């Protein structure tokens, strides 16, 4: 494809700059002096801002095993619709990718159906059952990291062994931190709403207790450790101290925990996820942790389910909501526009930091091992002369989150109807347009 994007502001390492871009032979170049190839297709992007493509390090694509919820094709189309040019797929699948043979069906589905690059996680334990280590050595060349997402590793000795092995292999352990002994049948936060409405609550210690245990193991093993979907103020405090100590620790949270608290819960399955929406105090602590760098990454934990599975209220619905297609609009509208977060920090959280931590540069090639990761390899803006992975946004749109427009098979989100001021117009991955809003002529 040879294409010129005209009239936009372009997010560079130095911030937004007005310029035209040429996409040629899969790479992106600035156009100086207004001259561009006469044969190139031109697209008028006037009024838009072009960002480097986002990376979501925590998505559930459900294939193989649960294709009635989502497929590689539908999930990656949704990613492109949300401005993402790469995603990392969690291992809650059937078969669970706990060996190279068990990973093969997922890799085949990715090869056949992915619209943007998909980097699979390998399971930490056999079947994600927490009884014995998965074949980490065999998986290592083919996966971005190891995780038993959806299930906490309950046995400290097994987690120690996993960390030692991951350290030797140069891989990250990405932990779902949940102490089963403290869940006690809960399904929303153990807070004011649960008490007022007679629901079973999940206490905060069920998350921060395992984090404290794992951080002790990181001190012992030196493993590269990443905490998934942080939701409590105590978790933030533990991670902040660990970073000051110099441990190799990062973490993520999602838009849900930054924008919602349990005072906003409704008797609807679209408000049910794991970990649950926490207290107002937790939300404020997460916002501060995003601002001060304690939280490194914003990931969506995109977790689609069928409409029937999400129609059973808070008590009976499956845990998980979708987020790929509304994450950036929500964060821009409710954090950047009010001045709670800078635009540069949001780009760092959604593009630069996840690529640096997981060694994924621009969507090309296999993810690097921990030893090969290099911060200097990942620019903070559009990388000129490199692979064209970018997304074009109208930041003056006046629209609303509408699940009926989602390309994901999952439609359940607590943000349905929220007003937003950002709309994705185009996503380019490896120099090819993988999403474009329907338009008349060569303009938006």
Phi, psi and omega in degrees: 000136172236120190212145174246127175259116190249143166084005183266165162272142184242129180280110179251177178301335179264008182106184182292135176224140179283123178193164171263152180237143172249128172253117184216133179052038175082356182246167182239137183224146173283148177253122182255139175077008176081358181273134177212160184302129186294334183275352184285142171294139179244143177235124178282113180251025183306131180088354181264163174239129183259122180252158166296149182300140181280159174235126174254116184271008183210088177228154176247110181264351167069355180245129008274161170110328187220046187291349175287343176270317184192159173232167174304317182295309183292321180293321180282333171296318177298319178300312179299321178298332180265006178090009180270136177246010171192150177219155174249126190260126182287159191265019179282076189225177174223107006284151172294131182284076182253006176202164178303321180294319180288335177282337188304316179298324177293316180299322178294317179297323177296315181298325184276326193237350188287132176273327174234160181302138178240127178251108184283147166275150167261149178292150174282320184235160181300121179066013188054032183262354174076016182262325181209152180295142170292174178281075185296322181297315180291328181283329193311317182291347190246357185233157182278330182190178178245139179201147166252046186307141185096341180217129174283144173283113189279333186267118182296323180296320179292321178295321177300315179296319178297317181295318179299318180292316179298320177300314180296326183272355181071035182240154177276141166264116179256111194258130163274110188262107182205121178269109184301331182293338184258357181285314172053043177077009181285161181214353167226176181298141177281077185219203187298318182294316180300317181292321182288334186245008174072030179265155176278128185259154174254121183284155180296329182297335179298338175264308188284338175298308176297328177296315178301316178299313183293325179295325173298321179290327176295319176302324183282320190259336185075016183292146169285120192234134180231127181265123179282152171029065177294136184225353186239154179294327179292322177299315179301315182297319179297315183291321178300315179295320180297321179293318178297331178284343179097012179289152181278076188230134170227170178206167179228157164224177182239163177306328182302314184281341178275334188248347183232152169222176190288351173288346181257006179297150174230161180281068188209136182298342180286357175255012184250124180204170180228118002292163184279165171298127189262200186279165174302323179295321177297315181299316180296322178294323178293319178300316179295322180293328174293318182291320187270000176093359177297316173271123187271327195221142166254120177239157186272336193051044178304114188225082184286145172225167176289159179301321181295321181292338181257009185256018186250023178073186181294320185287321191254348184284156173293150180276129176134141178226166179265160184203349186302324190267355180232000186298304183297314179303319180293314183293321178295314185290319189257351175242313184284310183301320178282357179087014178283340181210143176279156177298320179299319179294323179295319177297319178299317183290329186256344181236296193290307184297314178297324179291320178295312186295318184262006173065037182247107183260110169065007179090357184260139171077180181279146178300143181282159171284168182302321183294332185266353180297137180221120180301326183290344180284342188246108180286161179274357179217196177301130182264101183291139183082358181251178181308135182278095173238106186206165178222143186249124186236136167269110183267013177242012180292153175234091187220191181217155176292118184232102182302337179294341179267356182293143173273343173295149173290335177275138182237001189273115177215140176288352184263008179305129179090349179295135177286136178224158183238034177214133182222127179285127181259328183199144170231131180244129180229127183054035177082002180244143177286118180252349171207136173211132176295140177300133183216167176256121182074199184262051176209167181272000000 
